[in-house]
Every structure is written in structure tokens, then in C-alpha cells.
């Protein structure tokens, strides 16, 4: 059963400007491994976390580092969730989180489905 769906888009150039204006911005939102990726991938990770927050109906209190996007050996993205995000997912009965990412035309898009 679907518990929640979330989608988010992030303009890569806007994300880059935010990183330039606020030193440490990316490190506050992204894990060390995510922050080491190319800019478009960083924007995609940010969009993924925003989409996850929507799917889990998290209005505040998201521990940005409590959700990390990883890739499997075939390049498929998924989340590793811990802490505050894991607690919210457990409270809603989420057993599986699906993630799709795309980067095109200067925009990163993320789509998340949470199911029981």
C-alpha cells in the first residue's frame, strides 16, 4: 500500500548560487559523500530529500544527514535512512522507499514513493 508520494525539482544554477552565497550550504544539507559529487548530482540529492520529506509528510525537523542517497552497482538510486527520518518512516509504517532521479536541461528532478 502506498503511504506517500513526493516530487521535487531543483534548478542546478539556483542551487549553485545558493552554495556560492552561503558557504557550508551544501555540507549542511548533504552528507560528506553527497557533497563530494558534481553539482548536478548534489542538486539531485537535495531534490530527493525534499521529495522524501513530502512523501513522509515531514513539515519540520528533518535531519538532512538522516537521509542519504546511494547508488547500487547498476547506478540505481536509493535511500539509507537513519535517525529522525527512520523514526518518521517507522511511525507511518513505511517498509520500502522507491526513488527515481533525473537531470536534464539544467534541472534535477526526484520522485519518491513510500510503501508499507
N, C-alpha and C positions, 0 to 999 in steps of 0.2 A: 504494500500500500504506500502511496506517495504521501509523505509528511510535509514536504515543502519544495518549492521551486524558486530559484533565484537567477537573475541575469544581470550582468553589468557590462558596461563598455568604458574604456579609458582611452582618451586621445593621448598617444605616445608623446607628442610635442608638449602637451599641457603637463603631463607627468614630469617630463624633463625640466620644464620651467619651475615646477614646484620643488624639485630636487635642487636646482640651482639657487633658488631664493632661500630655501631653508636647509642649511647644512644638517645632515643627520636624518633628514626626512625619510629617505628610503630605508635606513637602518632601523628606524622606529617602527616601520610597517612590515618590513621583510626580515626573514631570518638571514643569517650570515651567508648561507649558500644561495638564497634567492637574490640577495643584494649583489652578489658577485656575477650575476648573469647580465647579458646585454640589456640595454634599456627597454627594448620592446618586450622582452621576457619579464622584466621587472614590472612593467605596466600590466602585463597579463596576469601576473601573480597578485597584484593589487586588485584587479578586477575580479579575480577568482575569490579572494577573501571577502570582497563586498557582496558578490553573488551568494556566497555561503552564508553570510550574515543575514541576507534577505530570506534565504531558504529556511534558516533556523529561527527566523523572526527575532533576531538579536537587535534590540534598539540601542543598547549601550553596554559597555563592559566587555567588549570583545578584546581578548588578549591577542593582538596581531600575531605574535610569535607562537600562539597556541594552535595555529593552522598553517601548515607548510605544504606547499605544492611540490611534489616529487614526480619524476618520470620513471616509468618502468623500462625494461630492456628494449621495448619496441617504441618508446617515445610517448606512450600514453600517460597523460597526467592523472594524478590522484592526490588526495589529501592525506596527511598524517595529522590527526587532531589530538590535542592534549589539553590539560588544564580547563580553563573556562569554556572553551569550545566543546571539548569532550563532555563536560558536565551538562551543557545545554542539549547536545545531541542525545545523550543518555536520558535526560528528563523528558524529551519528546518521543523516545522510543526509536530513534534513528539507528539502524543497523548497517546501512550502506549509503555511501555518498558517491554520486557519479559527477564527474567533472569533464567539461569539454572547453578547450581554449582555441582561439583563433586570432591571428594577427594579419591584418590586411589594410592597405590604404591609410596607414598611419593610425589605425585604431586596433586596440586589443579588446577582445570580447571573451566573456566567460559565462558559461551556463552550468548551473548546479541543480541536481535533483537529489533530494534526501528521501530514502525509503526505509520502511520498517522491515 
